[in-house]
Amino acid sequence: MISLQNSARPPSAPGSSNANTLKAYDYLRDRIISGEFLPGQFLSAQKLAGEIGVSRTPVREAMRQLECEELVTIVPKVGAHVKFLTMTEFQDLLGYRQALETFMAGRAATLRQPEELEDLQHLLQKMAPSAAWSESSSTSEKLLRSLAAHDLAFHQTIAQMARNAFMTRRFMRTHVLERTFAVPLVEAMKLEDLRQSSFEVYDEHVRIFEAVRDGDAAVASEAMAAHLDRLARKFAAHCRQARRSMPS
């Protein structure tokens, strides 16, 4: 499964004073983000309590917290399930992310620091398709985890370079919601599609990096917008294809 690396707990996460709630929160959140718990999947408090080794009360408290983060939906007298986004909601989320990150890319180009550019360049080297594919195992799982982690780190670095703490927090929340929906789509893609996509994504990240490095805010914003627009169109096309292949 794809894991969302370097994703710190949001400020509203349960504190260390309630160890069992925090344990349940981390357990649920990690599995939702990784795609182990799929969108729409029912979450049994009793079953989860047994898996985690806590009572049902901290599990329910963790679910309520995750509902505030829009990762879980709780229906009174019915129960809880992993939040499911409609395709329209997912497209809206991608549009919001595009507006946010387009602005942040321009800010990053204006406020860049040498050490931050070094970090971006280092991440690009790790994302290089030749390196990624040569280091991957015979299955796509290891590659997916690696590309997802480096992709997030690249975008997170851009967000931090924008020097706006509020936007950085919104970026992380948006990214978590997007990954929750996107993991099943990505894992359903054929290996050759993933290979081709990795080359396209790498080239797009190079263009973003070069614009930020050169201090060209307009080009950096345009490159980020183009990158996220292609992502949105690719997901939409894959969803349409998946619906056509479903039995009637």
TIMAR-34726 format. One line per 4 residues: number of its first residue (from 1); for each residue x, z, y of C-alpha. Coordinates in Angstrom, 3 decimals. Layout:
BEGIN
NUM = X:Z:Y  ...
***
This chain:
BEGIN
1 = 0.000:0.000:0.000  1.040:-0.506:3.585  2.074:2.741:5.204  1.911:3.452:8.871
5 = 5.347:4.910:9.565  6.326:7.054:12.546  2.687:7.838:13.286  2.697:11.288:14.822
9 = -0.417:13.436:14.641  -2.648:13.005:17.682  -2.835:15.930:20.125  -6.276:16.850:18.783
13 = -5.087:17.257:15.184  -5.695:20.687:13.628  -2.985:23.167:14.486  -0.602:24.939:12.163
17 = -2.718:28.120:12.430  -5.025:26.685:9.774  -2.684:25.506:7.069  -5.391:24.442:4.613
21 = -7.258:22.365:7.184  -4.003:20.732:8.245  -3.129:20.047:4.606  -6.517:18.400:4.034
25 = -6.275:16.487:7.323  -2.851:15.047:6.484  -3.945:14.165:2.951  -7.048:12.287:4.114
29 = -5.476:10.613:7.130  -2.445:9.350:5.199  -4.618:7.797:2.497  -7.029:6.216:4.947
33 = -4.224:4.678:6.996  -2.337:3.459:3.924  -5.428:1.750:2.529  -5.650:3.936:-0.573
37 = -9.074:5.022:0.711  -10.835:1.800:1.682  -13.297:1.229:4.551  -16.768:2.325:3.480
41 = -15.479:4.461:0.582  -17.443:7.667:-0.028  -15.461:10.881:0.442  -16.548:13.721:-1.834
45 = -15.602:17.078:-0.318  -15.759:18.731:-3.730  -13.548:16.169:-5.432  -11.061:16.066:-2.565
49 = -10.850:19.852:-2.472  -9.771:19.799:-6.112  -7.182:17.084:-5.488  -5.707:18.837:-2.449
53 = -5.900:22.350:-3.870  -8.038:23.907:-1.154  -11.695:24.928:-0.786  -14.365:22.543:0.506
57 = -14.497:24.196:3.954  -11.091:22.946:5.216  -11.860:19.509:3.760  -15.081:19.352:5.756
61 = -13.247:20.569:8.875  -10.631:17.853:8.380  -13.390:15.253:7.990  -14.977:16.331:11.273
65 = -11.624:15.957:13.008  -11.121:12.502:11.502  -14.605:11.557:12.655  -13.482:12.350:16.223
69 = -10.573:9.959:15.638  -13.034:7.285:14.414  -11.504:7.145:10.942  -14.422:8.816:9.150
73 = -18.195:8.510:9.530  -20.339:11.553:8.639  -24.033:11.028:7.927  -26.098:14.258:7.900
77 = -27.525:15.126:4.460  -25.723:12.116:2.982  -22.000:12.765:3.284  -18.848:11.206:4.682
81 = -17.187:7.851:4.167  -14.184:6.004:5.544  -15.205:4.250:8.743  -16.109:0.615:8.285
85 = -15.778:-1.840:11.148  -17.898:-4.956:11.278  -16.026:-8.174:11.967  -17.410:-8.145:15.510
89 = -16.135:-4.587:16.065  -12.754:-5.542:14.608  -12.511:-8.560:16.905  -13.401:-6.302:19.851
93 = -10.667:-3.882:18.782  -8.105:-6.687:18.618  -9.211:-7.844:22.074  -8.714:-4.358:23.456
97 = -5.286:-4.160:21.848  -4.350:-7.551:23.314  -5.284:-6.461:26.838  -3.415:-3.175:26.465
101 = -0.214:-4.524:24.935  -0.068:-7.592:27.164  0.112:-5.292:30.163  2.614:-2.959:28.464
105 = 4.921:-5.863:27.558  5.115:-6.859:31.220  5.846:-3.270:32.207  8.520:-3.015:29.516
109 = 10.277:-6.092:30.915  10.312:-4.502:34.364  11.383:-0.994:33.277  13.678:-1.852:30.341
113 = 16.773:0.238:29.640  19.886:-0.962:27.750  19.462:1.524:24.888  15.846:0.462:24.419
117 = 16.842:-3.175:24.213  19.367:-2.223:21.557  16.601:-0.510:19.583  14.413:-3.617:19.798
121 = 17.239:-5.879:18.712  18.012:-3.604:15.772  14.367:-3.747:14.681  14.406:-7.532:14.937
125 = 17.370:-7.662:12.588  15.415:-5.606:10.060  12.397:-7.863:10.465  14.346:-11.080:9.894
129 = 12.553:-12.885:7.027  15.798:-13.763:5.268  16.758:-10.084:5.104  13.265:-8.847:4.330
133 = 12.630:-11.258:1.472  16.073:-10.904:-0.052  15.666:-7.120:-0.184  12.109:-7.162:-1.499
137 = 11.195:-6.524:-5.096  9.449:-9.015:-7.362  6.120:-7.832:-5.957  4.944:-7.998:-2.374
141 = 4.235:-4.255:-2.031  7.736:-3.226:-0.952  7.932:-6.124:1.496  4.564:-5.259:3.006
145 = 5.581:-1.634:3.560  8.848:-2.693:5.175  7.334:-5.325:7.474  4.473:-3.013:8.477
149 = 6.859:-0.193:9.366  9.203:-2.387:11.411  6.321:-4.202:13.115  4.795:-0.884:14.193
153 = 8.167:0.436:15.372  8.721:-2.705:17.475  5.330:-2.483:19.178  5.649:1.280:19.579
157 = 8.999:0.831:21.314  7.445:-1.686:23.703  4.655:0.811:24.406  7.132:3.598:25.147
161 = 9.120:1.310:27.436  5.989:0.885:29.580  6.398:4.540:30.688  2.705:5.374:30.480
165 = 1.875:8.264:28.142  -1.886:7.635:28.236  -1.451:3.993:27.221  0.980:4.956:24.478
169 = -1.596:7.331:22.981  -4.314:4.672:23.165  -1.943:2.183:21.554  -1.384:4.482:18.573
173 = -5.093:5.139:18.117  -5.906:1.434:18.327  -3.167:0.599:15.856  -4.417:3.185:13.368
177 = -7.970:1.791:13.506  -6.720:-1.768:13.163  -4.505:-1.004:10.183  -7.331:0.837:8.440
181 = -9.430:-2.323:8.548  -6.618:-4.824:8.087  -4.839:-3.375:5.036  -7.364:-4.739:2.490
185 = -7.223:-8.159:4.186  -3.437:-8.332:4.176  -3.127:-7.170:0.582  -5.610:-9.848:-0.507
189 = -3.468:-12.617:0.979  -1.399:-14.744:-1.358  2.328:-14.086:-1.530  3.158:-17.519:-0.095
193 = 0.814:-16.867:2.831  2.644:-13.611:3.494  5.992:-15.381:3.347  4.906:-17.974:5.907
197 = 3.303:-15.306:8.086  6.501:-13.242:8.105  8.433:-16.183:9.609  5.766:-16.752:12.266
201 = 5.609:-13.056:13.184  9.392:-12.857:13.406  9.600:-15.848:15.774  6.890:-14.344:17.970
205 = 8.707:-11.014:18.142  11.917:-12.802:19.090  10.138:-14.476:22.024  8.747:-11.130:23.171
209 = 12.178:-9.498:22.912  13.947:-12.258:24.822  11.442:-12.082:27.683  11.718:-8.285:27.869
213 = 15.514:-8.501:27.699  15.568:-11.056:30.521  13.266:-8.941:32.670  10.616:-11.676:32.850
217 = 7.354:-9.718:32.982  5.114:-12.814:33.086  6.707:-14.447:30.046  6.772:-11.137:28.146
221 = 3.043:-10.686:28.752  2.315:-14.281:27.729  4.394:-13.968:24.550  2.638:-10.742:23.554
225 = -0.796:-12.267:24.279  0.003:-15.326:22.155  1.272:-13.147:19.304  -1.862:-10.984:19.211
229 = -4.176:-13.956:19.680  -2.708:-15.639:16.595  -3.120:-12.383:14.682  -6.809:-12.210:15.622
233 = -7.423:-15.826:14.632  -5.611:-15.385:11.303  -7.683:-12.348:10.358  -10.910:-14.126:11.357
237 = -10.019:-17.139:9.224  -9.133:-14.953:6.241  -12.421:-13.071:6.538  -14.378:-16.340:6.594
241 = -12.491:-17.556:3.521  -13.103:-14.272:1.687  -16.842:-14.477:2.390  -17.007:-18.073:1.096
245 = -15.245:-17.117:-2.149  -17.675:-14.266:-2.891  -20.293:-14.997:-5.580  -23.780:-15.632:-4.178
***
